[in-house]
Amino acid sequence: MTSTFGTLHLIPVGLGEAEIAQWLPNAAQAQAASLTTFIAENAKTARAFLKLTPLTRALQEITIHELGHKVDDKTLTSWLQPLRQGIDIGVVSEAGCPAVADPGARVVALAHQWGVRVKPWVGPSSILLGLMASGLDGQRFAFHGYAPVDATDRARQIKVWEQTSAKQKQTQLLIETPYRNQAMFGSLIEQLKGNTRLCVARSLTTANEFVRTLTINQWKTTTAPDLDKHPTLFLFLAGE
């Protein structure tokens, strides 16, 4: 590994409104505050995060490159050039851990190609927090991201995931755009079998946090949680 290169720091950001001390260790806060260049999924979110850290310089002096899905490799390479001069760079996601269900993985892959040190920092991951709190199988699991938007396709996909869960005894995890959470919850209740266990993990680490796991039959007799416009993770495990 080339010691003259800078380090690529992977720094988690919050999952919602909560005191930074609740979800990011002091050492990670200090490291974030010391960096002068960031690659971020969303520049606005990155600036909001940095305002929470003990910055040693004006926010206007910090360079933030916004990593959209359309950023080409040539541009990405140019953003990482400071690493060749021994300058450290930070990577942050829009929420949670960078490079996990996040375009930051492209940045990390390129850093490894160059032989750059990659330093992951401890912080919140909705996927792991939800899995921890669900009571479902934490050794065999799969994260699928978003389900199809079309209702028919979504119903078909949910059944396929449930079949996989039953066959492999594997917890299935997915997310949805917050304004479609209620529709997703309804689809899961309608499509999954009665003895399948479903966990709903809403607004993790915030004052609105809600985590509950019930069978589908139990959910059908329970008042549905308010999920509208709240970041929510859905997890389920097929019954035996």
C-alpha positions in Angstrom: 0.0 0.0 0.0 1.4 3.4 -1.0 1.9 5.4 2.3 2.1 8.8 0.4 -1.6 8.6 -0.5 -4.3 10.2 1.7 -6.9 8.1 3.4 -10.5 7.7 2.2 -12.7 8.1 5.3 -16.2 6.6 5.2 -18.3 8.6 7.7 -21.9 7.8 8.6 -24.5 10.5 8.9 -27.7 10.5 10.9 -30.9 8.7 10.0 -33.1 11.6 11.1 -33.3 14.4 13.6 -31.4 13.4 16.7 -28.5 14.7 18.7 -25.2 13.7 17.0 -23.8 12.4 20.3 -26.5 9.6 20.1 -25.3 8.1 16.9 -21.7 9.2 16.1 -18.6 8.7 18.3 -16.5 11.8 19.2 -13.5 10.5 17.2 -15.6 10.2 14.0 -17.0 13.7 14.6 -13.5 15.1 15.0 -12.3 13.3 11.8 -15.2 14.6 9.8 -14.6 18.1 11.1 -11.0 18.1 10.0 -11.5 17.2 6.4 -11.5 19.7 3.6 -13.0 17.6 0.8 -16.0 15.3 0.7 -17.8 13.2 -1.9 -21.5 13.1 -0.9 -24.6 11.5 -2.2 -26.4 14.8 -1.5 -24.5 18.0 -1.0 -27.3 19.7 1.0 -27.5 16.7 3.4 -23.7 16.7 3.8 -23.6 20.4 4.7 -26.3 19.9 7.3 -24.3 17.0 8.8 -21.1 19.0 8.9 -22.8 21.8 10.8 -23.3 19.3 13.6 -19.6 18.6 13.9 -16.9 20.6 15.6 -15.7 22.3 12.4 -12.3 24.0 12.5 -13.0 26.1 9.4 -15.8 27.9 7.7 -18.3 25.6 5.8 -17.7 27.6 2.7 -14.0 26.5 2.7 -15.0 22.8 2.4 -15.3 21.2 -1.1 -18.3 18.9 -1.5 -18.7 16.9 -4.7 -22.2 15.5 -5.3 -22.2 11.9 -6.3 -25.2 11.3 -8.5 -25.8 8.1 -10.4 -24.8 9.9 -13.6 -21.3 10.9 -12.5 -18.9 9.3 -14.9 -15.6 7.5 -13.9 -13.5 10.4 -15.4 -15.1 12.9 -13.1 -14.9 10.6 -10.1 -11.2 10.1 -10.8 -10.6 13.8 -10.9 -12.4 14.2 -7.5 -10.1 11.7 -5.9 -6.9 13.3 -7.2 -6.1 15.0 -3.8 -5.5 11.5 -2.4 -2.4 11.3 -4.6 -1.1 14.4 -2.9 -1.6 12.9 0.6 -4.9 14.7 1.3 -7.6 12.8 3.1 -11.1 12.7 1.6 -14.4 11.9 3.3 -17.4 10.0 1.8 -20.9 10.5 3.3 -24.3 9.1 2.3 -27.6 10.9 2.3 -28.5 8.8 5.5 -26.6 6.2 7.4 -23.5 4.4 6.3 -21.8 5.3 3.0 -21.3 2.6 0.4 -24.0 0.4 1.9 -27.0 0.5 -0.4 -25.4 3.7 -1.6 -23.5 5.0 -4.7 -20.4 5.7 -2.5 -19.4 2.1 -3.2 -18.0 3.3 -6.6 -15.7 5.7 -4.8 -14.5 2.9 -2.5 -13.9 0.5 -5.4 -11.7 3.1 -7.1 -9.7 3.8 -4.0 -8.9 0.1 -3.7 -7.7 0.0 -7.3 -5.3 2.8 -6.4 -4.1 1.1 -3.2 -5.5 3.8 -1.0 -6.3 3.1 2.6 -10.0 3.0 3.2 -11.1 3.8 6.8 -14.7 2.9 7.8 -16.0 4.8 10.8 -18.7 3.6 13.3 -22.1 5.0 12.9 -25.8 4.2 12.2 -27.0 1.7 9.6 -30.7 1.4 9.3 -30.3 -2.1 7.8 -28.3 -3.4 10.8 -30.3 -1.6 13.4 -33.5 -2.9 12.0 -32.2 -6.4 11.8 -30.9 -6.2 15.4 -34.3 -5.0 16.7 -36.5 -7.3 14.6 -36.0 -10.7 16.3 -35.7 -12.3 12.9 -32.8 -14.4 11.6 -29.7 -12.2 11.8 -27.4 -14.8 10.2 -29.1 -15.3 6.9 -30.6 -12.2 5.4 -30.9 -10.3 2.1 -31.4 -6.5 1.4 -33.3 -5.8 -1.8 -33.7 -2.1 -1.8 -36.9 -1.0 -3.4 -39.8 -3.2 -4.6 -41.4 -2.6 -8.0 -43.7 0.5 -8.0 -46.4 -1.2 -10.1 -48.9 -3.0 -7.8 -49.1 -6.2 -9.8 -45.3 -6.4 -10.1 -44.8 -5.6 -6.5 -47.2 -8.3 -5.4 -45.4 -10.9 -7.6 -42.0 -9.8 -6.2 -43.2 -10.0 -2.6 -44.3 -13.6 -3.1 -41.0 -14.5 -4.7 -39.1 -13.0 -1.8 -41.3 -14.9 0.6 -40.6 -18.2 -1.2 -36.9 -17.5 -1.0 -37.2 -16.7 2.7 -39.0 -20.0 3.3 -36.5 -22.1 1.3 -33.4 -20.5 2.7 -34.7 -19.5 6.1 -33.5 -16.0 5.2 -34.8 -12.7 6.5 -35.8 -10.3 3.6 -35.2 -6.6 4.0 -36.6 -3.8 1.8 -37.3 -0.1 1.9 -39.8 2.2 0.1 -40.0 5.9 -0.7 -41.5 7.4 2.5 -44.7 8.6 0.8 -45.4 5.1 -0.5 -44.8 3.4 2.9 -48.5 2.9 3.7 -49.1 1.3 0.3 -46.1 -1.0 0.8 -47.3 -2.0 4.2 -50.7 -2.8 2.8 -49.1 -4.9 0.0 -47.1 -6.9 2.5 -50.1 -7.6 4.7 -52.1 -8.7 1.7 -49.5 -10.8 -0.1 -47.6 -12.5 2.7 -48.8 -15.7 4.4 -50.5 -15.5 7.8 -47.6 -17.1 9.8 -44.9 -15.0 8.2 -43.4 -12.6 10.7 -43.2 -8.9 9.5 -41.1 -6.2 11.3 -41.7 -2.5 10.7 -38.8 -0.3 11.7 -39.7 3.4 11.4 -37.5 6.5 12.0 -34.7 4.6 13.7 -32.5 6.6 16.2 -35.1 9.5 16.3 -37.9 10.5 18.6 -40.4 8.9 16.3 -38.7 5.5 16.4 -41.1 2.6 16.2 -40.1 -1.1 15.9 -42.5 -4.0 16.1 -42.5 -7.6 14.8 -45.8 -9.5 14.5 -47.1 -12.3 12.3 -49.2 -11.2 9.3 -52.3 -12.6 11.1 -51.5 -10.5 14.1 -50.9 -7.3 12.0 -54.3 -7.8 10.5 -55.9 -7.3 13.9 -53.6 -4.5 15.0 -53.9 -0.7 14.2 -51.5 0.0 11.4 -48.6 2.3 12.4 -48.3 5.7 10.9 -45.6 5.3 8.3 -46.4 8.2 5.9 -43.3 10.3 5.1 -41.2 8.5 7.8 -38.1 6.5 6.7 -39.1 2.9 7.2 -37.4 -0.5 6.8 -39.6 -3.6 6.3 -38.2 -7.0 7.3 -39.9 -10.4 7.1 -39.2 -14.0 7.6 -41.5 -16.8 6.3 -43.0 -19.1 8.9 -42.2 -22.8 9.1 
